[in-house]
Amino acid sequence: MWIIDYINDILWTYILITVLLAAAVWFSIKTRFVQIRMVGEMLRLLCSSGRKEHISDSKHHSVSSFQAFAVSIASRVGTGNLAGVATAIAIGGPGAVFWMWVIAILGAATAFIESTLAQLYKVRGSNSFRGGPAYYIQKGLGKRWFAVLFAILITLTFGLAFNSVQSNTIAAAAKVSFGWSPAVIGVILTLSTLVIIWGGIRRISRFSEIVVPAMAILYILLAIFVIIIRIDHIPEVFGLIFTEAFTGDAALGGGFGSALIMGIKRGLFSNEAGEGSAPNVAATASVSHPVKQGLIQAFGVFTDTLLICTATAFIILCSDTYTGGASGIELTQNALENEVGRIGSTFVAVAIFFFAFTSIVSNYYYGETNLQFIRNSHKLIVAYRLCVGAMVMVGTVTSLEFVWGLADLFMGLMTLVNLTALAFLGKYAIMALNDYRSQRLRGYNPTYRRSTIPQIKDGTECWPE
């Protein structure tokens, strides 16, 4: 365990903070802050994204833009939103929330770049399109070994490490609210996970597009209720967030540095901007132009962090329970119980089950599509599914510190690999954005063709000539 902690300290204190912020600022400038100036276009696309836009001969590909968005949100909206935010506040203080906002607003530009690239370089699978960083690294950079490295890292990160975090949080919440044994929860979760993931991306997308929006809306409504009944605390909460983001008064972690590191670390775990995960599902959507899915996925970062993470932060800070020594999901449960009674803790247990469970099945898909990239073997996929089930079980009965440490380590490594690729390939997503805006200004429904960006024509065979 000490080795994991040591590597994480170096990775997150000196390397990733700098690289993530540098990439986010650079892409924000190069896209002229697409994540802000095109919010209206994001909403327009999201409202019309329920239908599939068939391109070329792709009518057998059955994932709509909204379904792809729902699966990526299902992965984003989970433990990070309820337990991760609580951990960030407990260790980094209220100021950590400010840095979560910063990394979300700036990082949305990075999310746009990576998801647009995933669409540009996607390939045809048997039931849907496939794509993601491994695919655009191989096609765009021509580095098979580098692509395989990413594929291995994301499979370990999401299928195994992250899923153990999700199941650990579900078990902890159920124990607090209902007194249920973590081992029993583990068996139920493992069997449920195997049933869903054996159905592939179409079953995962159908499950996610129903469950995730419903639970997110209910959770946000509960947060609004807490804010209303504690409206007199809101100015104080904002004051805490902005003041402690730059001072040495962070709760347990020791000041500005702790607030910055915890805010960015937990923010990245939650919204995944630049991490290289969301592009894997963004590539599955059938759209007429790559930028459409890039914009929708960028909006997903806002949905995750500015809405749901902020809802959790306000619940905790309004309740004044964050200095009581609790952390993780228990802190969120204590905060809600303090505000609305025992039903609040119970609701969190139910919400975290649906949020975290949808994350588990979505995380599985990220691993599957990357294993198929390495080697398209049915036996390998079956073995991976069984390993995912095993890690879900392990997560329910192991310590919170171990699963978070493992998740941070693999998340950091895969993020570095993805950001390296984006540094070389991001210019193509920007070219695609310029083409999209040009068509929109002329009143067209933007359509992408391989001749649009001649430099990458040979790597974009899914798009018409």
Backbone torsions as a table, in degrees:
resi	resn	phi	psi	omega
1	MET	NA	-38.7	-178.5
2	TRP	-64.9	-30.1	178.6
3	ILE	-66.7	-43.9	178.1
4	ILE	-61.3	-44.1	179.0
5	ASP	-62.2	-41.4	-178.5
6	TYR	-63.6	-47.0	179.8
7	ILE	-64.7	-41.7	179.3
8	ASN	-62.2	-37.8	179.1
9	ASP	-60.8	-44.9	179.2
10	ILE	-67.8	-46.8	-175.7
11	LEU	-61.6	-46.7	-173.5
12	TRP	-88.8	-27.1	-178.1
13	THR	-81.3	-38.0	-171.4
14	TYR	-112.9	-25.9	-170.7
15	ILE	-107.9	-61.8	-169.9
16	LEU	-66.8	-37.4	179.4
17	ILE	-56.9	-47.6	-178.6
18	THR	-65.6	-47.6	-176.0
19	VAL	-66.4	-43.6	-179.6
20	LEU	-62.0	-48.2	-179.1
21	LEU	-66.2	-39.7	179.5
22	ALA	-62.5	-45.1	179.5
23	ALA	-64.4	-43.1	-178.5
24	ALA	-64.0	-43.3	178.9
25	VAL	-66.8	-43.3	-179.1
26	TRP	-61.1	-48.5	-178.7
27	PHE	-70.5	-31.0	175.0
28	SER	-62.1	-44.5	179.9
29	ILE	-67.6	-46.4	-176.6
30	LYS	-65.6	-30.6	177.9
31	THR	-93.9	5.6	-176.1
32	ARG	54.7	47.6	177.8
33	PHE	53.1	55.3	179.4
34	VAL	-55.7	-32.2	-176.7
35	GLN	-68.7	-15.7	179.1
36	ILE	-106.2	-49.1	-174.3
37	ARG	-73.4	-16.0	-179.0
38	MET	-116.4	26.6	176.9
39	VAL	-60.3	-40.7	178.8
40	GLY	-59.9	-40.5	178.1
41	GLU	-67.1	-36.9	176.6
42	MET	-59.7	-46.5	-179.7
43	LEU	-64.7	-40.1	179.1
44	ARG	-61.8	-45.3	-179.9
45	LEU	-65.5	-40.4	-179.0
46	LEU	-63.6	-38.7	-179.9
47	CYS	-67.4	-24.1	-178.4
48	SER	-109.4	14.3	-171.3
49	SER	-90.1	3.6	-179.2
50	GLY	-71.9	-22.0	-179.1
51	ARG	-96.7	156.1	177.5
52	LYS	-93.0	135.7	176.1
53	GLU	-101.3	104.3	-175.8
54	HIS	-75.2	131.3	179.0
55	ILE	-121.5	141.9	179.0
56	SER	51.9	-124.1	-177.9
57	ASP	-107.6	38.2	-169.6
58	SER	-95.4	18.7	-172.9
59	LYS	-68.3	-11.1	175.7
60	HIS	-84.8	-6.3	-179.3
61	HIS	-89.7	121.8	-160.9
62	SER	-114.5	19.4	179.5
63	VAL	-104.0	121.7	179.5
64	SER	-79.9	167.0	179.0
65	SER	-60.1	-40.0	-180.0
66	PHE	-69.4	-38.1	177.7
67	GLN	-62.4	-41.4	176.8
68	ALA	-63.0	-41.0	177.2
69	PHE	-62.1	-42.7	-178.2
70	ALA	-65.3	-39.7	179.0
71	VAL	-66.0	-41.8	179.5
72	SER	-66.9	-37.9	176.6
73	ILE	-67.8	-36.0	178.2
74	ALA	-59.9	-36.5	177.4
75	SER	-74.1	-41.0	-179.5
76	ARG	-68.0	-48.4	-174.9
77	VAL	-82.3	102.4	-178.0
78	GLY	-165.0	-132.9	-177.5
79	THR	-57.6	-38.9	-177.6
80	GLY	-59.3	-32.4	-176.8
81	ASN	-77.3	-32.3	-177.4
82	LEU	-104.8	-50.1	-179.1
83	ALA	-86.8	-39.7	-177.7
84	GLY	-63.9	-43.4	178.1
85	VAL	-62.5	-42.4	179.4
86	ALA	-62.0	-42.2	178.6
87	THR	-64.2	-41.9	179.1
88	ALA	-60.8	-41.8	-179.9
89	ILE	-70.7	-41.2	-178.6
90	ALA	-62.5	-37.7	-177.0
91	ILE	-94.1	-44.6	-174.9
92	GLY	-96.6	-7.3	-179.1
93	GLY	82.5	175.0	179.9
94	PRO	-57.1	-27.8	179.9
95	GLY	-61.5	-22.6	178.7
96	ALA	-61.1	-29.8	179.9
97	VAL	-63.2	-39.9	178.9
98	PHE	-58.7	-44.4	-178.0
99	TRP	-72.8	-25.1	171.3
100	MET	-65.5	-40.4	177.0
101	TRP	-63.1	-44.3	-177.9
102	VAL	-60.8	-48.9	-177.4
103	ILE	-67.3	-27.1	177.5
104	ALA	-73.2	-46.7	-177.5
105	ILE	-65.5	-47.4	179.4
106	LEU	-73.6	-41.0	-176.3
107	GLY	-67.0	-19.4	178.1
108	ALA	-61.1	-30.2	176.6
109	ALA	-66.6	-40.5	176.9
110	THR	-64.6	-40.0	178.0
111	ALA	-61.7	-38.6	177.7
112	PHE	-62.2	-45.9	-177.5
113	ILE	-61.2	-50.2	-174.2
114	GLU	-67.9	-36.2	-179.5
115	SER	-75.6	-33.1	174.8
116	THR	-65.5	-41.7	176.7
117	LEU	-62.3	-38.8	179.2
118	ALA	-61.4	-38.6	177.0
119	GLN	-68.8	-41.9	-179.2
120	LEU	-59.6	-42.5	-172.0
121	TYR	-103.3	16.0	-176.9
122	LYS	-67.4	162.3	178.7
123	VAL	-127.3	166.0	179.2
124	ARG	-88.0	129.8	173.0
125	GLY	-105.7	-173.8	-177.2
126	SER	-73.2	-33.9	-177.4
127	ASN	-118.6	-17.3	-179.7
128	SER	-161.7	172.0	171.9
129	PHE	-68.2	156.9	173.4
130	ARG	-130.7	151.6	178.3
131	GLY	178.1	-172.1	-178.4
132	GLY	137.1	-174.5	-176.8
133	PRO	-55.0	-41.6	-179.7
134	ALA	-58.1	-38.3	-177.7
135	TYR	-74.0	-43.5	-179.1
136	TYR	-77.7	-19.9	172.7
137	ILE	-69.4	-45.7	-179.2
138	GLN	-68.2	-45.1	-176.2
139	LYS	-75.8	-40.2	-175.2
140	GLY	-84.4	-39.3	-178.3
141	LEU	-100.1	-18.8	-178.7
142	GLY	69.7	26.7	-178.1
143	LYS	-113.3	88.3	-177.9
144	ARG	-59.8	-42.8	-177.1
145	TRP	-63.3	-37.4	179.9
146	PHE	-69.7	-37.9	177.8
147	ALA	-65.4	-42.9	178.8
148	VAL	-64.2	-38.1	177.3
149	LEU	-58.8	-46.6	178.1
150	PHE	-62.4	-43.7	-178.5
151	ALA	-59.5	-40.1	178.3
152	ILE	-66.7	-44.3	-177.6
153	LEU	-64.3	-42.9	-178.1
154	ILE	-70.7	-32.4	177.1
155	THR	-65.3	-43.9	177.5
156	LEU	-67.7	-39.5	-176.1
157	THR	-67.3	-54.8	-172.6
158	PHE	-85.9	-48.8	-176.3
159	GLY	-66.2	-32.0	-174.2
160	LEU	-113.3	-63.9	-174.3
161	ALA	-64.5	-53.0	-177.6
162	PHE	-64.2	-36.7	-179.3
163	ASN	-68.3	-29.1	175.0
164	SER	-70.0	-32.4	175.0
165	VAL	-65.3	-44.9	-178.7
166	GLN	-62.1	-47.7	-177.4
167	SER	-69.5	-33.2	176.2
168	ASN	-60.9	-42.3	-178.6
169	THR	-69.4	-41.0	177.2
170	ILE	-59.7	-46.2	-178.7
171	ALA	-63.5	-41.2	180.0
172	ALA	-64.5	-42.4	-180.0
173	ALA	-65.7	-41.5	180.0
174	ALA	-66.8	-33.9	179.2
175	LYS	-68.7	-42.0	179.8
176	VAL	-65.4	-45.2	-173.4
177	SER	-83.5	-36.6	-172.1
178	PHE	-121.8	-9.2	-178.6
179	GLY	72.8	21.1	-177.8
180	TRP	-77.4	147.6	179.4
181	SER	-70.4	131.8	177.1
182	PRO	-56.8	-35.1	-179.8
183	ALA	-64.4	-41.1	178.5
184	VAL	-65.2	-44.2	177.2
185	ILE	-59.6	-39.9	-179.7
186	GLY	-60.9	-42.5	179.8
187	VAL	-64.7	-44.8	-179.7
188	ILE	-62.9	-45.7	-179.8
189	LEU	-62.8	-42.9	-177.6
190	THR	-62.5	-47.0	-179.9
191	LEU	-65.1	-42.4	179.5
192	SER	-63.4	-41.2	179.3
193	THR	-61.5	-46.1	-178.0
194	LEU	-63.4	-37.0	179.0
195	VAL	-63.0	-44.5	-177.3
196	ILE	-71.8	-48.2	-172.9
197	ILE	-70.8	-19.3	177.6
198	TRP	-71.1	-11.6	180.0
199	GLY	-90.2	-6.0	176.8
200	GLY	80.6	-173.0	-172.8
201	ILE	-63.5	-33.2	-178.3
202	ARG	-67.9	-41.4	177.2
203	ARG	-67.6	-40.3	178.5
204	ILE	-61.7	-45.0	-177.5
205	SER	-66.9	-39.4	178.5
206	ARG	-65.7	-41.6	178.4
207	PHE	-63.0	-44.5	-175.1
208	SER	-69.9	-39.7	-174.8
209	GLU	-70.2	-16.6	176.6
210	ILE	-92.0	-48.9	-171.5
211	VAL	-75.0	-47.0	-171.2
212	VAL	-62.6	-51.8	-179.7
213	PRO	-59.1	-40.0	-178.2
214	ALA	-63.2	-48.3	-178.9
215	MET	-68.7	-36.5	179.0
216	ALA	-63.8	-43.5	179.5
217	ILE	-63.7	-45.0	178.9
218	LEU	-61.0	-41.6	-178.7
219	TYR	-67.4	-41.8	178.5
220	ILE	-64.7	-40.1	177.5
221	LEU	-62.0	-39.5	177.6
222	LEU	-64.9	-41.0	178.3
223	ALA	-63.0	-41.1	178.0
224	ILE	-61.9	-39.2	178.3
225	PHE	-61.7	-43.9	178.8
226	VAL	-63.0	-41.9	-179.8
227	ILE	-63.3	-39.8	-179.2
228	ILE	-64.5	-44.7	-177.1
229	ILE	-75.0	-17.2	176.0
230	ARG	-118.2	34.3	-174.3
231	ILE	-57.7	-29.0	-179.6
232	ASP	-68.8	-17.1	179.7
233	HIS	-88.8	-12.3	-172.4
234	ILE	-60.8	-47.2	177.2
235	PRO	-57.2	-39.3	178.8
236	GLU	-65.7	-38.6	179.4
237	VAL	-63.7	-47.9	177.5
238	PHE	-60.6	-39.5	177.9
239	GLY	-61.1	-43.0	177.6
240	LEU	-61.8	-45.7	-176.8
241	ILE	-61.1	-49.2	-175.3
242	PHE	-76.1	-35.2	-179.3
243	THR	-70.3	-49.0	-175.2
244	GLU	-77.6	-7.5	173.5
245	ALA	-68.5	-22.0	-175.0
246	PHE	-126.4	7.8	-177.9
247	THR	-118.0	-179.9	-178.1
248	GLY	-99.1	27.8	-174.3
249	ASP	-109.1	20.8	-179.3
250	ALA	-58.4	146.7	-167.7
251	ALA	-49.3	-68.3	-175.7
252	LEU	-120.3	-9.7	-171.0
253	GLY	-97.6	-11.1	173.6
254	GLY	96.4	31.3	166.1
255	GLY	111.9	-159.1	-172.5
256	PHE	-54.4	-47.4	-178.0
257	GLY	-59.2	-42.0	179.9
258	SER	-67.0	-41.7	178.6
259	ALA	-62.1	-43.9	-179.6
260	LEU	-63.2	-50.8	-176.7
261	ILE	-64.6	-47.6	-178.5
262	MET	-66.9	-37.9	179.2
263	GLY	-62.9	-45.6	-179.1
264	ILE	-73.0	-41.1	-178.9
265	LYS	-62.7	-51.0	-179.1
266	ARG	-73.7	-29.3	175.5
267	GLY	-65.0	-42.8	178.2
268	LEU	-66.0	-41.3	178.1
269	PHE	-58.4	-36.8	-175.9
270	SER	-79.6	-53.4	-172.4
271	ASN	-94.3	-15.3	171.4
272	GLU	64.3	16.4	-178.5
273	ALA	-67.2	119.3	179.9
274	GLY	89.1	-6.2	-175.7
275	GLU	-76.2	-27.9	179.6
276	GLY	97.0	10.1	-178.0
277	SER	-90.8	-54.5	-177.5
278	ALA	-56.0	-34.4	178.7
279	PRO	-57.3	-26.4	-179.5
280	ASN	-63.7	-37.2	178.4
281	VAL	-91.5	-27.4	176.5
282	ALA	-59.3	-33.6	-178.8
283	ALA	-67.2	-21.3	-175.6
284	THR	-76.3	-17.1	-174.6
285	ALA	-72.6	145.5	175.7
286	SER	-98.3	104.2	-178.5
287	VAL	-131.7	164.7	-177.5
288	SER	-86.9	-14.4	-179.7
289	HIS	-149.2	135.1	-177.6
290	PRO	-57.1	-33.6	-176.9
291	VAL	-64.1	-28.6	179.5
292	LYS	-57.5	-48.3	-179.6
293	GLN	-72.8	-31.0	175.8
294	GLY	-60.6	-42.8	179.0
295	LEU	-67.3	-42.4	-179.6
296	ILE	-63.9	-41.1	179.5
297	GLN	-68.9	-33.2	175.0
298	ALA	-62.8	-39.5	177.7
299	PHE	-65.0	-28.2	177.5
300	GLY	-61.0	-32.8	177.1
301	VAL	-63.4	-43.7	178.3
302	PHE	-63.5	-43.1	179.6
303	THR	-58.3	-44.4	-177.3
304	ASP	-67.4	-56.1	-169.2
305	THR	-89.0	-49.4	-175.0
306	LEU	-72.9	-22.6	178.3
307	LEU	-101.6	-65.1	-169.0
308	ILE	-77.0	-44.2	176.9
309	CYS	-63.4	-39.6	178.5
310	THR	-65.0	-37.1	177.3
311	ALA	-59.3	-45.5	178.2
312	THR	-63.3	-43.6	-178.8
313	ALA	-60.2	-43.3	-178.5
314	PHE	-69.2	-36.4	176.5
315	ILE	-59.7	-45.5	-177.6
316	ILE	-69.2	-46.6	-175.4
317	LEU	-72.9	-29.3	175.9
318	CYS	-70.2	-24.1	-174.5
319	SER	-90.6	-11.7	179.8
320	ASP	61.2	28.9	-178.6
321	THR	-101.9	-2.5	-171.7
322	TYR	-72.9	-12.2	178.0
323	THR	-98.9	10.2	-175.2
324	GLY	-85.8	-1.3	177.4
325	GLY	100.9	-15.3	178.6
326	ALA	-76.8	158.7	179.0
327	SER	-147.1	172.2	177.2
328	GLY	61.0	-150.0	-174.5
329	ILE	-65.3	-27.1	179.5
330	GLU	-63.5	-36.4	178.1
331	LEU	-64.8	-43.7	177.9
332	THR	-62.8	-41.6	178.2
333	GLN	-65.0	-42.9	178.8
334	ASN	-61.9	-40.2	-179.0
335	ALA	-63.9	-45.8	-179.4
336	LEU	-69.4	-37.9	178.0
337	GLU	-63.4	-35.4	177.9
338	ASN	-65.3	-30.4	-175.6
339	GLU	-92.0	-42.5	-172.4
340	VAL	-124.1	6.9	178.6
341	GLY	91.4	-172.5	-174.9
342	ARG	-57.4	-29.6	-179.1
343	ILE	-63.6	-27.1	178.8
344	GLY	-65.2	-45.7	178.4
345	SER	-63.0	-40.0	179.4
346	THR	-65.2	-40.6	179.3
347	PHE	-62.5	-40.9	178.8
348	VAL	-62.0	-40.5	179.1
349	ALA	-61.3	-42.5	178.8
350	VAL	-68.7	-44.9	-178.7
351	ALA	-62.8	-44.1	-178.1
352	ILE	-66.7	-29.4	176.4
353	PHE	-62.2	-49.7	-177.6
354	PHE	-70.1	-44.1	178.9
355	PHE	-60.4	-50.6	-175.6
356	ALA	-71.3	-35.3	-179.4
357	PHE	-68.3	-41.1	176.2
358	THR	-65.2	-32.2	175.4
359	SER	-65.6	-40.3	179.8
360	ILE	-59.5	-48.3	-176.4
361	VAL	-72.0	-31.1	176.7
362	SER	-73.3	-40.5	176.9
363	ASN	-59.0	-38.1	178.0
364	TYR	-56.5	-42.8	-176.2
365	TYR	-62.6	-36.9	178.5
366	TYR	-58.6	-42.1	178.7
367	GLY	-68.0	-41.5	-177.4
368	GLU	-61.6	-47.8	-176.5
369	THR	-65.6	-28.5	178.5
370	ASN	-81.9	-30.5	172.4
371	LEU	-65.3	-38.6	177.4
372	GLN	-64.1	-31.7	176.6
373	PHE	-65.8	-42.7	-179.1
374	ILE	-69.0	-50.6	179.9
375	ARG	-159.0	121.3	-178.0
376	ASN	-82.0	80.9	-176.1
377	SER	-124.0	124.7	179.3
378	HIS	-62.7	-39.6	-180.0
379	LYS	-63.8	-38.0	178.8
380	LEU	-65.2	-41.3	179.2
381	ILE	-65.2	-42.3	178.3
382	VAL	-61.5	-44.4	178.6
383	ALA	-62.0	-40.4	178.7
384	TYR	-63.8	-42.3	178.7
385	ARG	-60.4	-40.6	178.7
386	LEU	-67.8	-37.0	177.0
387	CYS	-65.8	-38.6	176.8
388	VAL	-60.9	-47.0	177.5
389	GLY	-59.1	-40.3	179.8
390	ALA	-64.5	-41.8	-179.5
391	MET	-70.0	-30.7	174.0
392	VAL	-62.3	-42.5	178.7
393	MET	-66.2	-45.5	-179.2
394	VAL	-61.2	-40.7	-178.1
395	GLY	-59.7	-31.6	-176.5
396	THR	-73.3	-20.7	-173.3
397	VAL	-117.6	6.3	179.2
398	THR	-107.8	179.3	-173.2
399	SER	-81.2	151.8	179.1
400	LEU	-62.2	-42.4	-176.3
401	GLU	-63.0	-40.2	-177.8
402	PHE	-66.6	-46.9	-176.0
403	VAL	-68.0	-36.9	177.5
404	TRP	-67.4	-41.7	179.7
405	GLY	-61.7	-43.2	178.4
406	LEU	-63.7	-43.2	-179.8
407	ALA	-63.4	-43.5	179.9
408	ASP	-62.6	-39.1	-178.5
409	LEU	-63.4	-54.9	-178.2
410	PHE	-67.6	-36.6	177.8
411	MET	-60.8	-42.6	-179.9
412	GLY	-63.8	-43.4	-178.2
413	LEU	-66.4	-44.0	-178.6
414	MET	-69.5	-31.5	177.8
415	THR	-65.1	-41.3	178.2
416	LEU	-61.8	-41.8	178.9
417	VAL	-64.1	-45.1	-178.8
418	ASN	-65.2	-43.8	-178.9
419	LEU	-65.4	-32.0	175.2
420	THR	-61.9	-43.8	178.4
421	ALA	-65.1	-42.2	-179.2
422	LEU	-62.6	-32.9	179.6
423	ALA	-60.5	-32.8	-179.3
424	PHE	-92.1	-30.9	-172.1
425	LEU	-104.1	-11.5	-175.5
426	GLY	-56.4	-29.4	-178.2
427	LYS	-60.6	-29.5	-179.3
428	TYR	-72.4	-36.4	175.7
429	ALA	-65.5	-35.7	178.2
430	ILE	-68.2	-38.7	174.8
431	MET	-61.3	-42.1	178.9
432	ALA	-64.1	-38.6	177.7
433	LEU	-62.5	-43.1	179.0
434	ASN	-62.5	-40.0	177.4
435	ASP	-64.9	-41.6	179.5
436	TYR	-61.1	-47.7	-178.7
437	ARG	-64.6	-37.0	178.9
438	SER	-62.5	-43.5	179.0
439	GLN	-67.2	-40.0	179.5
440	ARG	-64.2	-39.5	-180.0
441	LEU	-65.8	-27.7	177.2
442	ARG	-86.5	1.7	175.8
443	GLY	86.6	13.5	-178.9
444	TYR	-91.3	159.3	164.3
445	ASN	-84.5	107.8	-170.2
446	PRO	-54.6	134.1	177.5
447	THR	-129.9	132.6	-177.4
448	TYR	-99.1	140.8	174.8
449	ARG	-128.1	155.7	-176.4
450	ARG	-60.5	-30.1	-178.9
451	SER	-74.0	-9.4	-178.5
452	THR	-61.4	-43.8	178.1
453	ILE	-123.1	87.5	-174.8
454	PRO	-57.3	-28.1	-177.4
455	GLN	-61.4	-25.1	-177.4
456	ILE	-121.2	18.6	-175.4
457	LYS	-54.9	-39.9	-175.2
458	ASP	-71.0	-17.8	-178.5
459	GLY	-101.9	9.4	-174.1
460	THR	-124.8	51.9	-172.4
461	GLU	-67.6	-15.5	179.3
462	CYS	-75.4	-12.6	-176.6
463	TRP	-100.5	146.1	-178.5
464	PRO	-67.5	158.9	178.0
465	GLU	-66.9	NA	NA
